[in-house]
């Protein structure tokens, strides 16, 4: 799949993985338009050998449901 997991946040980061919906507060301030997804997104994408839709793996439910854009 080509993913690389890192602990440091820089311009190379394309997704932020967290199972904690409170990360949304962090996202609003720091993440910009990078998708915030649960760890299940990685597992599902790996299992099916395709990138799964990020909005179905948001820690607080669907991004559309949470009011985030």
N, C-alpha and C positions, 0 to 999 in steps of 0.2 A: 504494500500500500504506500510505502514511502514516507510515512510519518516519522518525525523525530520529536521526542518529548524533551522539554527543557524546563529548568526551574527559573531561569532569568527571562525577563520580559523585554523584548526589543522588537525592531521592525520586522524581523523574520517570523514572528509569531502570527499564525493565521487563524487559530481557534484557541479558546480558553476552555479548559475542561474542569468542571466542578459539579459536585452533586448537591451543593449548598445553594438554595435559592437566594440567600442573602448576598451572594456574589454579585447579583444584579446591581446593588448599590455601588460596588467597586467598578462594575462595568460602565455605569453611567459617567463616572468621573475619568476613568483611565483607558478603557478598552476600545473606544471609538466604534467602528463598525465591525469589529471582529466578533464572530459568533461565539456565544456562550452555550456550551453543551454539557450534558451529563456524561459520565464515563461510559454509559451504555451505548452512546453514539459510536465510540471507538470499537466496542465489541460487536455491535450490529453491522457496522461497515466492514469490519474484518471478516465476519462470518459470511456475509453476502458478496464479498469482493467488489463492493461499490460504495461510493460515498452516500450515506443515508441523508435524508433531508434534516438539516440542523433544527428547524422549528419543531420537529417532533421529539426532540431530545433536550429541550430547555429545562433547567433544574426546577423552575417554578411552573412547569407545564408548557403549553405552546406559547411562543413569544407573542403571537397574535392575541392570545387570551390575557397576557399580562400587561398589555398596553405598550410594550416596548416596540420600537421600530428599528 
